[in-house]
Amino acid sequence: MAWIEGNPFIVAFAFLTAVAAVRSQCTYWLGRGIRAGLVRYSWAQSLSQRASAQAWHRIQRWGWPVIPLSFLTVGFQTAVNLSVGLLGWPWRRYTPAAMIGWVLWGFVYAAGGLAVFAGLAALVRRSPLIAGAVVALALTGAVVALRLLKRSRAAAVEPAEAPAD
């Protein structure tokens, strides 16, 4: 952290973006390797069950935006990168989405994103109740925003009603 703070923003940004790129690609390829091992050992049938097919469909439909947005989280990004590899997403489709995430991650952390997590950790030590309230408020805001987005997309897709005669 001290090394990052001691460098110009662009150096910290470039370094952190490169770290995100290497880590996400390694996690993705780990997932692809696990998938290849499952297929090689005839465990592929478990990947083709109905629940897996539904997960594949959902990630195909919603997955692309999930990849870059996952880089704004702690821990979830690793699960997303591994899952995309396990599901066998083509590298040429995964990487552009991940690149957006690398840039987001590099920018957020170079601009002080680590300070936010340090501040939250300090708040937990001082007052776990207030920290919980802050996290709950943030999660509630995210849920409300997602529901509003979903509702506005649904309204945009619905055909206009015919005028009454």
C-alpha positions as CSV (number, residue, x, y, z in Angstrom):
1,M,0.0,0.0,0.0
2,A,2.8,2.4,0.9
3,W,4.5,1.7,-2.5
4,I,1.3,2.5,-4.3
5,E,0.7,5.7,-2.4
6,G,4.3,6.8,-3.0
7,N,4.0,6.7,-6.8
8,P,2.2,9.0,-9.2
9,F,-1.4,8.0,-10.0
10,I,-0.7,6.7,-13.5
11,V,2.0,4.3,-12.2
12,A,-0.2,3.0,-9.4
13,F,-3.1,2.7,-11.9
14,A,-1.0,0.8,-14.5
15,F,0.4,-1.5,-11.8
16,L,-3.0,-2.3,-10.3
17,T,-4.6,-2.8,-13.7
18,A,-1.8,-5.3,-14.6
19,V,-2.3,-7.1,-11.2
20,A,-6.1,-7.4,-12.0
21,A,-5.3,-8.7,-15.5
22,V,-2.9,-11.4,-14.4
23,R,-5.1,-12.5,-11.5
24,S,-8.3,-12.7,-13.5
25,Q,-6.7,-14.5,-16.4
26,C,-5.1,-17.0,-14.1
27,T,-8.5,-17.6,-12.3
28,Y,-10.3,-17.9,-15.7
29,W,-7.8,-20.4,-17.0
30,L,-7.9,-22.4,-13.8
31,G,-11.7,-22.7,-14.4
32,R,-11.1,-23.8,-18.0
33,G,-8.6,-26.3,-16.8
34,I,-11.0,-27.8,-14.2
35,R,-13.6,-27.9,-16.9
36,A,-11.3,-29.7,-19.3
37,G,-10.4,-32.2,-16.5
38,L,-14.1,-32.9,-15.9
39,V,-14.8,-33.5,-19.5
40,R,-11.7,-35.7,-19.9
41,Y,-12.9,-37.9,-17.0
42,S,-16.5,-38.2,-18.3
43,W,-17.9,-36.0,-15.5
44,A,-19.3,-33.7,-18.2
45,Q,-22.7,-35.2,-17.8
46,S,-23.0,-33.3,-14.5
47,L,-22.3,-30.1,-16.3
48,S,-25.2,-30.7,-18.7
49,Q,-28.0,-31.2,-16.2
50,R,-30.9,-28.9,-16.1
51,A,-29.7,-26.6,-13.4
52,S,-26.3,-26.2,-15.1
53,A,-28.1,-25.5,-18.4
54,Q,-30.1,-22.8,-16.7
55,A,-27.0,-21.3,-15.1
56,W,-25.3,-21.3,-18.5
57,H,-28.4,-19.5,-20.1
58,R,-28.4,-16.9,-17.4
59,I,-24.7,-16.1,-17.7
60,Q,-25.0,-16.0,-21.4
61,R,-27.9,-13.5,-21.1
62,W,-26.7,-11.4,-18.1
63,G,-23.1,-12.5,-17.7
64,W,-21.2,-10.0,-19.8
65,P,-22.0,-7.0,-17.6
66,V,-21.5,-9.1,-14.4
67,I,-17.8,-9.6,-15.3
68,P,-16.6,-6.0,-15.3
69,L,-19.0,-5.1,-12.4
70,S,-17.6,-7.9,-10.3
71,F,-14.2,-6.1,-10.2
72,L,-15.9,-3.5,-8.0
73,T,-16.4,-6.1,-5.3
74,V,-14.1,-8.0,-2.9
75,G,-14.1,-11.8,-3.4
76,F,-17.0,-12.0,-5.8
77,Q,-14.8,-11.2,-8.8
78,T,-12.8,-14.3,-8.2
79,A,-15.9,-16.4,-8.1
80,V,-17.1,-14.8,-11.3
81,N,-13.8,-15.3,-13.2
82,L,-13.6,-18.9,-12.0
83,S,-17.3,-19.6,-12.9
84,V,-16.9,-18.1,-16.4
85,G,-14.0,-20.4,-17.0
86,L,-15.9,-23.4,-15.6
87,L,-18.8,-22.7,-17.9
88,G,-16.4,-22.6,-20.9
89,W,-16.9,-19.1,-22.0
90,P,-14.7,-18.4,-25.0
91,W,-11.5,-16.4,-24.2
92,R,-12.3,-13.9,-26.9
93,R,-15.6,-13.1,-25.3
94,Y,-14.5,-13.1,-21.7
95,T,-11.4,-11.0,-22.1
96,P,-13.0,-7.8,-23.4
97,A,-15.4,-7.8,-20.5
98,A,-12.6,-8.5,-18.1
99,M,-10.5,-5.7,-19.6
100,I,-13.2,-3.2,-18.6
101,G,-13.1,-4.7,-15.1
102,W,-9.3,-4.4,-15.0
103,V,-9.5,-0.7,-15.7
104,L,-12.3,-0.2,-13.2
105,W,-10.3,-2.1,-10.5
106,G,-7.1,-0.2,-11.3
107,F,-8.8,3.1,-11.2
108,V,-10.8,2.5,-8.0
109,Y,-7.9,1.2,-6.0
110,A,-5.4,3.7,-7.4
111,A,-7.8,6.5,-6.5
112,G,-8.2,5.4,-2.9
113,G,-10.5,2.4,-3.0
114,L,-8.3,0.6,-0.5
115,A,-8.9,3.5,1.8
116,V,-12.6,2.8,1.7
117,F,-12.1,-0.7,2.9
118,A,-9.6,0.4,5.5
119,G,-12.2,2.9,6.7
120,L,-14.9,0.3,6.9
121,A,-12.6,-2.1,8.8
122,A,-11.9,0.7,11.3
123,L,-15.6,1.4,11.6
124,V,-16.2,-2.3,12.3
125,R,-13.7,-2.2,15.1
126,R,-15.1,1.0,16.5
127,S,-18.8,0.3,16.1
128,P,-19.9,-2.9,14.4
129,L,-23.6,-1.8,14.6
130,I,-22.9,1.4,12.6
131,A,-20.7,-0.5,10.2
132,G,-23.5,-3.1,9.7
133,A,-26.0,-0.2,9.1
134,V,-23.7,1.3,6.5
135,V,-23.3,-2.0,4.7
136,A,-27.1,-2.7,4.9
137,L,-27.8,0.8,3.5
138,A,-25.4,0.3,0.6
139,L,-26.9,-3.1,-0.2
140,T,-30.4,-1.8,0.0
141,G,-29.4,1.0,-2.4
142,A,-27.9,-1.5,-4.8
143,V,-31.1,-3.7,-4.7
144,V,-33.4,-0.7,-5.3
145,A,-31.2,0.5,-8.2
146,L,-31.2,-3.0,-9.8
147,R,-35.0,-3.3,-9.4
148,L,-35.5,0.1,-10.9
149,L,-33.3,-0.8,-13.8
150,K,-35.1,-4.1,-14.3
151,R,-38.5,-2.3,-14.2
152,S,-37.4,0.3,-16.7
153,R,-36.0,-2.3,-19.1
154,A,-39.3,-4.3,-18.8
155,A,-41.3,-1.2,-19.5
156,A,-39.1,-0.4,-22.6
157,V,-39.7,-3.9,-24.0
158,E,-43.5,-4.1,-23.4
159,P,-45.4,-3.2,-26.6
160,A,-47.5,-0.1,-26.4
161,E,-51.2,-0.7,-25.9
162,A,-53.6,0.0,-28.7
163,P,-55.7,3.1,-28.2
164,A,-59.3,2.5,-27.1
165,D,-61.9,3.1,-29.8
